[in-house]
Amino acid sequence: SSSINAEYGEKVLKRSIVNGQKRTHRPWRKILICVEGLYSMEGTMCNLPRIIEIKKKYKAYLYIDEAHSIGAMGETGRGVSEHFGVDTADIDIMMGTFSKSFGAAGGYIAASKEVVAHLRRESHAHAYASPMSPPVCRQILTSMRCIMHTEDGKRRIKQLAENTRYFRTELKKRGYIIYGDSASPVIPMILFTLANICAFARECLNRGLASVIVAFPATTMLGARARFCISASHTREHLDRTLQILEELDPIIGLKMSSNRPTNVIVDFFTHFFTRSGKDTRAVD
Protein backbone atom coordinates (compact mmCIF):
# COMPACT_ATOMS: atom_id res chain seq x y z
CA SER A 1 0.00 0.00 0.00
CA SER A 2 1.02 3.64 -0.38
CA SER A 3 1.39 4.09 3.41
CA ILE A 4 3.79 1.13 3.65
CA ASN A 5 5.80 2.47 0.71
CA ALA A 6 6.07 5.86 2.42
CA GLU A 7 7.40 4.24 5.59
CA TYR A 8 9.90 2.18 3.59
CA GLY A 9 10.97 5.35 1.78
CA GLU A 10 11.66 7.02 5.12
CA LYS A 11 13.90 4.09 6.14
CA VAL A 12 15.88 4.40 2.89
CA LEU A 13 16.20 8.16 3.42
CA LYS A 14 17.43 7.68 6.99
CA ARG A 15 20.00 5.13 5.82
CA SER A 16 21.25 7.50 3.12
CA ILE A 17 21.65 10.34 5.61
CA VAL A 18 23.51 8.13 8.13
CA ASN A 19 25.81 6.41 5.60
CA GLY A 20 26.43 9.37 3.31
CA GLN A 21 27.96 8.97 -0.14
CA LYS A 22 29.12 5.48 -1.12
CA ARG A 23 32.90 5.92 -1.47
CA THR A 24 33.69 8.83 0.77
CA HIS A 25 30.77 8.65 3.26
CA ARG A 26 30.55 12.41 3.06
CA PRO A 27 27.07 13.81 3.69
CA TRP A 28 24.82 14.40 0.71
CA ARG A 29 24.40 18.06 -0.22
CA LYS A 30 20.88 17.47 -1.56
CA ILE A 31 18.49 14.52 -1.37
CA LEU A 32 15.69 14.29 -3.93
CA ILE A 33 12.58 12.15 -3.29
CA CYS A 34 11.06 11.02 -6.62
CA VAL A 35 7.53 9.57 -6.71
CA GLU A 36 4.69 9.10 -9.15
CA GLY A 37 1.29 10.54 -8.40
CA LEU A 38 -0.48 7.50 -9.82
CA TYR A 39 1.49 4.34 -10.60
CA SER A 40 0.31 3.05 -13.96
CA MET A 41 1.14 -0.64 -13.45
CA GLU A 42 -0.40 -0.91 -9.98
CA GLY A 43 -3.15 1.70 -10.04
CA THR A 44 -1.85 2.95 -6.69
CA MET A 45 -1.62 6.59 -5.63
CA CYS A 46 1.33 7.83 -3.61
CA ASN A 47 0.57 8.87 -0.03
CA LEU A 48 1.41 12.48 -0.82
CA PRO A 49 0.59 14.07 2.59
CA ARG A 50 2.85 11.54 4.35
CA ILE A 51 5.64 11.96 1.76
CA ILE A 52 5.54 15.74 2.26
CA GLU A 53 5.83 15.20 6.02
CA ILE A 54 8.95 13.06 5.46
CA LYS A 55 10.38 15.59 3.01
CA LYS A 56 10.03 18.43 5.52
CA LYS A 57 11.32 16.32 8.41
CA TYR A 58 14.60 15.50 6.66
CA LYS A 59 14.87 18.74 4.63
CA ALA A 60 14.81 16.87 1.31
CA TYR A 61 13.39 17.91 -2.06
CA LEU A 62 10.30 16.39 -3.67
CA TYR A 63 9.88 15.53 -7.37
CA ILE A 64 6.48 14.17 -8.42
CA ASP A 65 5.52 12.68 -11.79
CA GLU A 66 1.82 13.32 -12.50
CA ALA A 67 1.73 11.70 -15.96
CA HIS A 68 -1.30 9.52 -15.17
CA SER A 69 -3.02 11.72 -12.59
CA ILE A 70 -3.02 15.21 -14.14
CA GLY A 71 -6.36 15.91 -15.79
CA ALA A 72 -7.92 12.86 -14.12
CA MET A 73 -7.64 13.29 -10.34
CA GLY A 74 -8.94 16.11 -8.18
CA GLU A 75 -12.08 18.21 -8.42
CA THR A 76 -10.74 20.30 -11.32
CA GLY A 77 -8.25 17.76 -12.70
CA ARG A 78 -5.14 19.21 -11.06
CA GLY A 79 -3.83 15.77 -10.07
CA VAL A 80 -3.03 14.06 -6.77
CA SER A 81 -2.01 17.32 -5.09
CA GLU A 82 -5.59 18.55 -5.47
CA HIS A 83 -6.99 15.09 -4.67
CA PHE A 84 -5.21 15.11 -1.29
CA GLY A 85 -5.62 18.85 -0.75
CA VAL A 86 -1.91 19.58 -0.29
CA ASP A 87 -0.20 22.88 -1.00
CA THR A 88 1.74 22.70 -4.28
CA ALA A 89 4.34 25.01 -2.72
CA ASP A 90 5.46 21.94 -0.73
CA ILE A 91 6.35 20.15 -3.98
CA ASP A 92 9.64 21.30 -5.47
CA ILE A 93 9.27 19.88 -8.98
CA MET A 94 6.07 18.73 -10.69
CA MET A 95 6.22 16.88 -14.00
CA GLY A 96 3.48 15.64 -16.31
CA THR A 97 2.57 14.78 -19.87
CA PHE A 98 0.19 16.33 -22.38
CA SER A 99 -0.23 13.04 -24.27
CA LYS A 100 -2.92 11.51 -22.03
CA SER A 101 -5.67 13.65 -20.50
CA PHE A 102 -4.94 16.57 -22.83
CA GLY A 103 -4.87 14.53 -26.06
CA ALA A 104 -1.79 16.32 -27.40
CA ALA A 105 2.00 15.75 -27.28
CA GLY A 106 4.92 16.75 -25.10
CA GLY A 107 5.11 17.40 -21.37
CA TYR A 108 5.88 20.00 -18.74
CA ILE A 109 8.04 20.77 -15.71
CA ALA A 110 6.63 23.08 -13.03
CA ALA A 111 9.14 24.38 -10.50
CA SER A 112 10.80 27.55 -9.27
CA LYS A 113 12.13 30.05 -11.81
CA GLU A 114 15.72 29.04 -10.96
CA VAL A 115 15.09 25.30 -11.54
CA VAL A 116 13.30 25.88 -14.84
CA ALA A 117 16.10 28.20 -16.03
CA HIS A 118 18.69 25.56 -15.10
CA LEU A 119 16.82 22.86 -17.03
CA ARG A 120 16.59 25.10 -20.09
CA ARG A 121 20.36 25.62 -20.01
CA GLU A 122 21.53 22.11 -19.09
CA SER A 123 18.88 19.59 -20.25
CA HIS A 124 19.81 17.70 -23.44
CA ALA A 125 16.12 16.97 -24.01
CA HIS A 126 15.44 20.71 -24.15
CA ALA A 127 18.54 21.74 -26.08
CA TYR A 128 18.12 19.21 -28.90
CA ALA A 129 14.31 18.99 -29.07
CA SER A 130 12.02 20.68 -31.56
CA PRO A 131 9.54 23.25 -30.25
CA MET A 132 5.86 22.41 -30.04
CA SER A 133 3.83 23.21 -33.11
CA PRO A 134 1.12 25.90 -32.75
CA PRO A 135 -1.78 23.40 -33.20
CA VAL A 136 -0.43 21.23 -30.38
CA CYS A 137 -0.07 24.28 -28.11
CA ARG A 138 -3.63 25.33 -28.91
CA GLN A 139 -4.89 21.80 -28.18
CA ILE A 140 -3.20 21.82 -24.76
CA LEU A 141 -4.49 25.27 -23.79
CA THR A 142 -8.02 24.45 -24.94
CA SER A 143 -8.02 21.13 -23.07
CA MET A 144 -6.85 22.85 -19.88
CA ARG A 145 -9.53 25.48 -20.21
CA CYS A 146 -12.23 22.85 -20.82
CA ILE A 147 -11.17 20.62 -17.92
CA MET A 148 -10.68 23.34 -15.33
CA HIS A 149 -13.09 26.15 -16.21
CA THR A 150 -16.19 24.73 -17.92
CA GLU A 151 -19.21 22.84 -16.66
CA ASP A 152 -18.55 20.12 -19.22
CA GLY A 153 -15.05 19.65 -17.82
CA LYS A 154 -16.37 19.34 -14.27
CA ARG A 155 -18.98 16.87 -15.49
CA ARG A 156 -16.30 14.75 -17.15
CA ILE A 157 -14.16 14.66 -14.00
CA LYS A 158 -17.20 13.58 -12.00
CA GLN A 159 -18.19 11.02 -14.65
CA LEU A 160 -14.68 9.54 -14.60
CA ALA A 161 -14.86 9.11 -10.83
CA GLU A 162 -18.30 7.45 -11.08
CA ASN A 163 -17.14 5.10 -13.86
CA THR A 164 -14.08 4.16 -11.82
CA ARG A 165 -16.08 3.39 -8.68
CA TYR A 166 -18.65 1.35 -10.61
CA PHE A 167 -16.17 -0.75 -12.58
CA ARG A 168 -13.92 -1.43 -9.59
CA THR A 169 -16.88 -2.39 -7.39
CA GLU A 170 -18.27 -4.78 -10.02
CA LEU A 171 -14.91 -6.47 -10.62
CA LYS A 172 -14.36 -7.03 -6.88
CA LYS A 173 -17.92 -8.24 -6.36
CA ARG A 174 -17.60 -10.80 -9.15
CA GLY A 175 -14.38 -12.29 -7.79
CA TYR A 176 -11.61 -10.80 -9.95
CA ILE A 177 -8.30 -9.81 -8.36
CA ILE A 178 -7.60 -6.13 -8.97
CA TYR A 179 -4.92 -3.77 -7.67
CA GLY A 180 -4.88 -0.09 -6.83
CA ASP A 181 -6.70 2.58 -4.84
CA SER A 182 -10.46 2.94 -5.03
CA ALA A 183 -10.24 6.34 -6.77
CA SER A 184 -7.67 5.23 -9.37
CA PRO A 185 -8.98 5.09 -12.98
CA VAL A 186 -6.12 2.69 -13.82
CA ILE A 187 -7.35 -0.81 -12.90
CA PRO A 188 -4.97 -3.77 -13.24
CA MET A 189 -6.67 -7.20 -13.20
CA ILE A 190 -4.28 -10.03 -12.31
CA LEU A 191 -4.11 -12.97 -14.75
CA PHE A 192 -0.86 -14.49 -13.34
CA THR A 193 0.56 -16.46 -16.29
CA LEU A 194 1.71 -15.70 -19.83
CA ALA A 195 -0.65 -18.37 -21.21
CA ASN A 196 -3.59 -16.62 -19.55
CA ILE A 197 -2.83 -13.20 -21.02
CA CYS A 198 -2.36 -14.64 -24.52
CA ALA A 199 -5.71 -16.40 -24.34
CA PHE A 200 -7.34 -13.34 -22.74
CA ALA A 201 -6.14 -10.92 -25.44
CA ARG A 202 -7.20 -13.24 -28.27
CA GLU A 203 -10.65 -14.03 -26.86
CA CYS A 204 -11.32 -10.35 -26.05
CA LEU A 205 -10.40 -9.37 -29.60
CA ASN A 206 -12.74 -12.04 -30.97
CA ARG A 207 -15.54 -10.40 -28.99
CA GLY A 208 -14.74 -6.86 -30.10
CA LEU A 209 -12.86 -5.71 -26.99
CA ALA A 210 -9.35 -4.28 -27.35
CA SER A 211 -7.30 -5.19 -24.27
CA VAL A 212 -3.99 -4.00 -22.84
CA ILE A 213 -1.97 -6.89 -21.39
CA VAL A 214 1.32 -6.70 -19.50
CA ALA A 215 3.68 -9.52 -18.50
CA PHE A 216 7.28 -10.28 -17.49
CA PRO A 217 9.70 -8.47 -17.55
CA ALA A 218 7.41 -5.44 -17.04
CA THR A 219 5.84 -7.36 -14.12
CA THR A 220 7.01 -10.19 -11.88
CA MET A 221 7.05 -13.66 -13.41
CA LEU A 222 3.58 -14.50 -12.06
CA GLY A 223 2.28 -10.93 -12.06
CA ALA A 224 0.86 -10.84 -15.60
CA ARG A 225 -2.19 -8.61 -15.83
CA ALA A 226 -4.72 -6.88 -18.01
CA ARG A 227 -4.90 -3.12 -17.48
CA PHE A 228 -8.18 -1.24 -17.80
CA CYS A 229 -7.87 2.55 -18.18
CA ILE A 230 -11.28 4.07 -17.48
CA SER A 231 -12.38 7.18 -19.36
CA ALA A 232 -15.11 9.76 -18.80
CA SER A 233 -16.33 8.91 -22.31
CA HIS A 234 -17.16 5.34 -21.31
CA THR A 235 -20.88 4.83 -20.85
CA ARG A 236 -22.50 2.38 -18.44
CA GLU A 237 -23.29 0.21 -21.48
CA HIS A 238 -19.57 0.07 -22.40
CA LEU A 239 -18.61 -1.00 -18.88
CA ASP A 240 -21.41 -3.55 -18.63
CA ARG A 241 -20.45 -5.05 -21.99
CA THR A 242 -16.84 -5.39 -20.78
CA LEU A 243 -18.04 -7.13 -17.62
CA GLN A 244 -20.22 -9.43 -19.73
CA ILE A 245 -17.19 -10.40 -21.86
CA LEU A 246 -15.18 -11.15 -18.72
CA GLU A 247 -18.01 -13.38 -17.48
CA GLU A 248 -17.97 -15.23 -20.81
CA LEU A 249 -14.19 -15.73 -20.61
CA ASP A 250 -14.06 -16.90 -17.00
CA PRO A 251 -15.17 -20.50 -17.71
CA ILE A 252 -12.65 -20.67 -20.57
CA ILE A 253 -9.57 -19.12 -18.93
CA GLY A 254 -10.35 -19.00 -15.21
CA LEU A 255 -10.21 -15.30 -14.42
CA LYS A 256 -11.91 -15.26 -11.02
CA MET A 257 -9.17 -16.07 -8.53
CA SER A 258 -10.15 -13.90 -5.58
CA SER A 259 -11.05 -15.53 -2.25
CA ASN A 260 -14.19 -13.36 -2.39
CA ARG A 261 -15.43 -14.96 -5.62
CA PRO A 262 -18.93 -16.49 -5.73
CA THR A 263 -18.88 -20.09 -4.42
CA ASN A 264 -20.14 -21.68 -7.66
CA VAL A 265 -17.08 -20.37 -9.53
CA ILE A 266 -14.88 -23.19 -8.14
CA VAL A 267 -17.36 -25.80 -9.32
CA ASP A 268 -17.61 -24.19 -12.76
CA PHE A 269 -13.82 -23.97 -13.03
CA PHE A 270 -13.19 -27.66 -12.36
CA THR A 271 -16.19 -28.74 -14.41
CA HIS A 272 -14.83 -26.83 -17.38
CA PHE A 273 -11.26 -28.11 -17.14
CA PHE A 274 -12.23 -31.75 -16.66
CA THR A 275 -14.76 -31.73 -19.50
CA ARG A 276 -13.10 -29.39 -22.01
CA SER A 277 -12.39 -30.52 -25.56
CA GLY A 278 -8.78 -29.32 -25.47
CA LYS A 279 -8.54 -27.34 -28.70
CA ASP A 280 -11.05 -24.63 -27.76
CA THR A 281 -9.08 -23.47 -24.73
CA ARG A 282 -5.51 -23.51 -26.00
CA ALA A 283 -3.65 -20.25 -25.35
CA VAL A 284 -1.98 -20.36 -28.76
CA ASP A 285 -3.39 -22.02 -31.87
C-alpha positions in Angstrom: 0.0 0.0 0.0 1.0 3.6 -0.4 1.4 4.1 3.4 3.8 1.1 3.7 5.8 2.5 0.7 6.1 5.9 2.4 7.4 4.2 5.6 9.9 2.2 3.6 11.0 5.3 1.8 11.7 7.0 5.1 13.9 4.1 6.1 15.9 4.4 2.9 16.2 8.2 3.4 17.4 7.7 7.0 20.0 5.1 5.8 21.2 7.5 3.1 21.7 10.3 5.6 23.5 8.1 8.1 25.8 6.4 5.6 26.4 9.4 3.3 28.0 9.0 -0.1 29.1 5.5 -1.1 32.9 5.9 -1.5 33.7 8.8 0.8 30.8 8.6 3.3 30.5 12.4 3.1 27.1 13.8 3.7 24.8 14.4 0.7 24.4 18.1 -0.2 20.9 17.5 -1.6 18.5 14.5 -1.4 15.7 14.3 -3.9 12.6 12.2 -3.3 11.1 11.0 -6.6 7.5 9.6 -6.7 4.7 9.1 -9.2 1.3 10.5 -8.4 -0.5 7.5 -9.8 1.5 4.3 -10.6 0.3 3.1 -14.0 1.1 -0.6 -13.5 -0.4 -0.9 -10.0 -3.2 1.7 -10.0 -1.8 3.0 -6.7 -1.6 6.6 -5.6 1.3 7.8 -3.6 0.6 8.9 0.0 1.4 12.5 -0.8 0.6 14.1 2.6 2.9 11.5 4.3 5.6 12.0 1.8 5.5 15.7 2.3 5.8 15.2 6.0 8.9 13.1 5.5 10.4 15.6 3.0 10.0 18.4 5.5 11.3 16.3 8.4 14.6 15.5 6.7 14.9 18.7 4.6 14.8 16.9 1.3 13.4 17.9 -2.1 10.3 16.4 -3.7 9.9 15.5 -7.4 6.5 14.2 -8.4 5.5 12.7 -11.8 1.8 13.3 -12.5 1.7 11.7 -16.0 -1.3 9.5 -15.2 -3.0 11.7 -12.6 -3.0 15.2 -14.1 -6.4 15.9 -15.8 -7.9 12.9 -14.1 -7.6 13.3 -10.3 -8.9 16.1 -8.2 -12.1 18.2 -8.4 -10.7 20.3 -11.3 -8.2 17.8 -12.7 -5.1 19.2 -11.1 -3.8 15.8 -10.1 -3.0 14.1 -6.8 -2.0 17.3 -5.1 -5.6 18.5 -5.5 -7.0 15.1 -4.7 -5.2 15.1 -1.3 -5.6 18.9 -0.7 -1.9 19.6 -0.3 -0.2 22.9 -1.0 1.7 22.7 -4.3 4.3 25.0 -2.7 5.5 21.9 -0.7 6.4 20.1 -4.0 9.6 21.3 -5.5 9.3 19.9 -9.0 6.1 18.7 -10.7 6.2 16.9 -14.0 3.5 15.6 -16.3 2.6 14.8 -19.9 0.2 16.3 -22.4 -0.2 13.0 -24.3 -2.9 11.5 -22.0 -5.7 13.6 -20.5 -4.9 16.6 -22.8 -4.9 14.5 -26.1 -1.8 16.3 -27.4 2.0 15.7 -27.3 4.9 16.8 -25.1 5.1 17.4 -21.4 5.9 20.0 -18.7 8.0 20.8 -15.7 6.6 23.1 -13.0 9.1 24.4 -10.5 10.8 27.5 -9.3 12.1 30.0 -11.8 15.7 29.0 -11.0 15.1 25.3 -11.5 13.3 25.9 -14.8 16.1 28.2 -16.0 18.7 25.6 -15.1 16.8 22.9 -17.0 16.6 25.1 -20.1 20.4 25.6 -20.0 21.5 22.1 -19.1 18.9 19.6 -20.3 19.8 17.7 -23.4 16.1 17.0 -24.0 15.4 20.7 -24.2 18.5 21.7 -26.1 18.1 19.2 -28.9 14.3 19.0 -29.1 12.0 20.7 -31.6 9.5 23.2 -30.3 5.9 22.4 -30.0 3.8 23.2 -33.1 1.1 25.9 -32.7 -1.8 23.4 -33.2 -0.4 21.2 -30.4 -0.1 24.3 -28.1 -3.6 25.3 -28.9 -4.9 21.8 -28.2 -3.2 21.8 -24.8 -4.5 25.3 -23.8 -8.0 24.5 -24.9 -8.0 21.1 -23.1 -6.9 22.9 -19.9 -9.5 25.5 -20.2 -12.2 22.9 -20.8 -11.2 20.6 -17.9 -10.7 23.3 -15.3 -13.1 26.1 -16.2 -16.2 24.7 -17.9 -19.2 22.8 -16.7 -18.6 20.1 -19.2 -15.0 19.7 -17.8 -16.4 19.3 -14.3 -19.0 16.9 -15.5 -16.3 14.7 -17.2 -14.2 14.7 -14.0 -17.2 13.6 -12.0 -18.2 11.0 -14.6 -14.7 9.5 -14.6 -14.9 9.1 -10.8 -18.3 7.4 -11.1 -17.1 5.1 -13.9 -14.1 4.2 -11.8 -16.1 3.4 -8.7 -18.7 1.3 -10.6 -16.2 -0.8 -12.6 -13.9 -1.4 -9.6 -16.9 -2.4 -7.4 -18.3 -4.8 -10.0 -14.9 -6.5 -10.6 -14.4 -7.0 -6.9 -17.9 -8.2 -6.4 -17.6 -10.8 -9.2 -14.4 -12.3 -7.8 -11.6 -10.8 -10.0 -8.3 -9.8 -8.4 -7.6 -6.1 -9.0 -4.9 -3.8 -7.7 -4.9 -0.1 -6.8 -6.7 2.6 -4.8 -10.5 2.9 -5.0 -10.2 6.3 -6.8 -7.7 5.2 -9.4 -9.0 5.1 -13.0 -6.1 2.7 -13.8 -7.4 -0.8 -12.9 -5.0 -3.8 -13.2 -6.7 -7.2 -13.2 -4.3 -10.0 -12.3 -4.1 -13.0 -14.7 -0.9 -14.5 -13.3 0.6 -16.5 -16.3 1.7 -15.7 -19.8 -0.6 -18.4 -21.2 -3.6 -16.6 -19.5 -2.8 -13.2 -21.0 -2.4 -14.6 -24.5 -5.7 -16.4 -24.3 -7.3 -13.3 -22.7 -6.1 -10.9 -25.4 -7.2 -13.2 -28.3 -10.6 -14.0 -26.9 -11.3 -10.4 -26.0 -10.4 -9.4 -29.6 -12.7 -12.0 -31.0 -15.5 -10.4 -29.0 -14.7 -6.9 -30.1 -12.9 -5.7 -27.0 -9.3 -4.3 -27.4 -7.3 -5.2 -24.3 -4.0 -4.0 -22.8 -2.0 -6.9 -21.4 1.3 -6.7 -19.5 3.7 -9.5 -18.5 7.3 -10.3 -17.5 9.7 -8.5 -17.5 7.4 -5.4 -17.0 5.8 -7.4 -14.1 7.0 -10.2 -11.9 7.1 -13.7 -13.4 3.6 -14.5 -12.1 2.3 -10.9 -12.1 0.9 -10.8 -15.6 -2.2 -8.6 -15.8 -4.7 -6.9 -18.0 -4.9 -3.1 -17.5 -8.2 -1.2 -17.8 -7.9 2.6 -18.2 -11.3 4.1 -17.5 -12.4 7.2 -19.4 -15.1 9.8 -18.8 -16.3 8.9 -22.3 -17.2 5.3 -21.3 -20.9 4.8 -20.8 -22.5 2.4 -18.4 -23.3 0.2 -21.5 -19.6 0.1 -22.4 -18.6 -1.0 -18.9 -21.4 -3.6 -18.6 -20.4 -5.0 -22.0 -16.8 -5.4 -20.8 -18.0 -7.1 -17.6 -20.2 -9.4 -19.7 -17.2 -10.4 -21.9 -15.2 -11.2 -18.7 -18.0 -13.4 -17.5 -18.0 -15.2 -20.8 -14.2 -15.7 -20.6 -14.1 -16.9 -17.0 -15.2 -20.5 -17.7 -12.6 -20.7 -20.6 -9.6 -19.1 -18.9 -10.3 -19.0 -15.2 -10.2 -15.3 -14.4 -11.9 -15.3 -11.0 -9.2 -16.1 -8.5 -10.1 -13.9 -5.6 -11.0 -15.5 -2.3 -14.2 -13.4 -2.4 -15.4 -15.0 -5.6 -18.9 -16.5 -5.7 -18.9 -20.1 -4.4 -20.1 -21.7 -7.7 -17.1 -20.4 -9.5 -14.9 -23.2 -8.1 -17.4 -25.8 -9.3 -17.6 -24.2 -12.8 -13.8 -24.0 -13.0 -13.2 -27.7 -12.4 -16.2 -28.7 -14.4 -14.8 -26.8 -17.4 -11.3 -28.1 -17.1 -12.2 -31.7 -16.7 -14.8 -31.7 -19.5 -13.1 -29.4 -22.0 -12.4 -30.5 -25.6 -8.8 -29.3 -25.5 -8.5 -27.3 -28.7 -11.0 -24.6 -27.8 -9.1 -23.5 -24.7 -5.5 -23.5 -26.0 -3.7 -20.3 -25.4 -2.0 -20.4 -28.8 -3.4 -22.0 -31.9 
